[in-house]
Amino acid sequence: MRNWVLADAPATEAFGRRLAGAVKPGDVITLSGELGAGKTSLARGLLAALGLAGEAPSPSFAIVQPYAPPEVRLPVLHVDLYRIEDVREIDELGLDEARADSVLLVEWPERAGVDYWPDALALALEVEADGGRRLTARVPEGWRPRWQM
């Protein structure tokens, strides 16, 4: 496990921008943390660095927000599982098939269960007493050669 302290929303977005340099199709990045912890801020930073103009909406209501070239340099599915109540609903989304040529950026992955994406880069955000965020990363083997954070 590796930890960082992110002072505010701009620092959280900056972390996402740096992460964008390491992603490739087939990757899964999970974002855990309570409401307001910065999951969407991190996702917005990553998407901006991949070329998205404007602010990425939270996929809370759509569940899956797709981005594709030329809007971004590679396909990304920004997924929010907050409203998912049964893991079978996740299977119906077709994420595993889409993963082959896209990056999956998944908020609230605990709705799927701890082993749903065992090879995912797992990022957890916690709100600190001073309003900053503590980011903890579990970096799986497949990410280690390109993990430069």
N, C-alpha and C positions, 0 to 999 in steps of 0.2 A: 504494500500500500504506500502511496505517496500523497503528501498533503501540501496544499497551498492556501494562503490567506489572500482573499480578493477583497479589496477595500470597499468596493461599491459596484453598482451596475455597469459603469464603463469598464472597470477592471474585469468583470465577469465576461462582458462582450469581447474584450481584448483576448482573454484566454480562448474563447471560441474561435476568434480570427486566427490565432496561432495554431490551433488544432486543425484548422482547414487545410493547412499545408501537408498534413499527414494522411488525410483520408483518401480512400479509393473505393470503387464499387465493390460490394460484398461486405463492407464493414457495417457493424452495428455498434452504435454508441448509445448507452443507456444513461439517462439523467434522472437521478432520484433526489428527493428532498421535499419538504413541506411546501404548501402553497406560499408563494412569494420568496422562495429560496434562491431564485435566479436561473432556473432551468431554461426558461424561454429566452432570457437574456443571453445565455451561453449559446443557445441554438441560433439566435439572431446574429451574433457575431460570426459564427461559422458560416451561415448562409450569406452574409454580407461579403465575407472574404472569398466565397465561391462565385461572387458576381451579382448577387441579388441586389437590385436597385430598390430603394424604399425599405420599409420595415416589414418584416415577416409577421403575419398574424399568428396568434396562438392557435393551434389546431384543436382546441378543447371541444368545439362543437362539431367540426368536420371529422374529427378523429384522425384522419390522414390528410395531410396537406402536401401534395406532390410539387416538386420543382424539377424542371428539365431544361437542358440546353435549348436555346441560347440564353435563357434566363439565368442559369448557373452553369459552371464549367463541367459539372457531372450531375447525373440525376440524384436527387435526394428525396426521401420520404420522411417528412417530419410528422411523427406519430404521437398522439396524446391518448394514453390508455385510461385516463382518470375515470371516464364514464363506463368503462368496461366492467361488467359484473361477473362474467363467466369466461374462463380461458378459451372455451370453444368459439366465442365471438371473435377472438384474435385470429384463430385459424381461418375464419370466414373472410378476413381482410386480405388474405393472399400475400402477406408480407414476406414469407419465406421464398416464394416464387419471384417477387419483385426485387428481393435482395440481390439476386444474381448480377444485376447491372446497376444497382443503386446503393447509396448509403442510407441506412436506416438510422434515424435520430429519434430515439424513443423516450418520451417522458412518461413517468409513472410505470416503469417496467415491472415493479412488484406485483401489479395486477396480473401479469402473465405467470408469475412464479419465479423463484430464484434460479432455476436451471433452464429457462426458456431459451435464452441466448447465451450459452456457456462461454463462447468465444468473444463476447462483447467487451469493448472498453467500457467499464462501469464507472461512471462519475457520480458522486454523491455530494450534494451541497447542503450545508447547515448554516443557519443564521447565527452569527456570533452576538454576544451581548452588546458590542459597540456598533452593530448594524452591518458589519462586514460579513463576508461569507467564508466558510472553510470548505475547500474542495478536496475531496479524497478520491484518488483514482486507483482502481484495480486494473493493472495493465496485463492483459493476457499475452501469452507467448507470441502469437501472431503479430502483435503490435510492437513488441520490444525493439526490433531493428529500426523502426521509424519513429519511436517515441523520443522526441527531443525537447520535451517541455521542461 
